[in-house]
Amino acid sequence: MRNTIRRLAAATGALVVAGALPIVATTPAQATTKQCTSFIAEGGYKVGPKVRAACKMTGEGGFIERNNNLPFCEASLVALKVKPVIAERACQLGTEGPSTHL
């Protein structure tokens, strides 16, 4: 009887973890895009659709994709007249992975 209860508890725990995984996996990407746009706004710049699109380059996707998009994010923001130093830091914030947000 005890083994049955343990197995049931283990199976229930596995289902709960599996159900929560998509939520944990998607939240950091949204958070990093938000960090990028927030940093831009704190720098005194207007955050519109073009800034959001630039920040989204490093705020969404896997680790490699976000880091590969870093120069494109920076170039897009500089083209929108954001100071290079602010654009660089904002895009770096976008590349931060899940481990920095848990």
N, C-alpha and C positions, 0 to 999 in steps of 0.2 A: 504494500500500500504506500509506503513512504517513497519508494522508487517511482511509482506512478505520479505522485504529487510533485516530486523533483523534476521529472520529465515534463510534466505539464507546465510547471513554472519556467523551466528553461525554454520551452517552445513559446510560451507567452512573451517572455523577455526578448527572444529573437524577433518575434513579430513586431513588438513595440519599437525596437531599434531599427528594423527594416523600414517601418512606416515613417519614422522620424528622419531617416537618412536624406530623402529628397529635400526636406525643409532645411536641414543643416547645410546641404550641398549648394542650395541656391541662395541662401541668405547672404553669405559673404560677398558674392559677386555684386549684389545690389548695394551692400554696405560700402564696398570700395569705390563704386561709381559715385555714390553719395559723398564719400570723403573727398574725392577729386573736385566735384562741383562745389562743395562747401568751402574748400580751400580757396578756390577761385573767387567765390563770393566774399570771403573774408578779406581777400586782397583788394576789394573795392570794385570788382568787375561784375558786369551784368551776366547772369547765367541764363542763357536762352537755349534754343534747340541745337545750335551749332556747338556750343560749349558742352552740352550734354552728350552730343554725338562723339565729340573728341574724348571725353572722359569715359564713355562707354567702351572705347577701344581697349582700354587697360582695365576696366572694371568688370568685364564679363569674359567668360571663356575659361579655358584651363590655364595653368601656370605658364606654359610655353607660349600660348597665344597672347596672353596679357603682356608678357615681357617682350615678345616680338613686335607688338604694336606700340611699345613705348616711344620710339622716335616719331611715329606717325601722330600719336597723341600730342606730343610736344610741338611738332611742326604745325599741326592744326591750330593749337592754341596761340602760338606765336603769330600765325597768319591772321588771327582774330585780334591782334594787338595786345595780347597778354605778355607781360615781361617774361623773357626766357627763364629767369630764375624761378618765377612763380609757376610757369608752365611745367618746368622740370619737376618741381616738388609735387605739384598736383597730380601729375601722371604717375609719379612714383607711388603716391598714396593709392592710386588705382590698382597698382600691381600687387599690393600686399595680399597675401593669401589668407586662407581660412585660419591658420594657426595664430594670426595676430588679432583675431576677432572673437576667439572662444574664451 
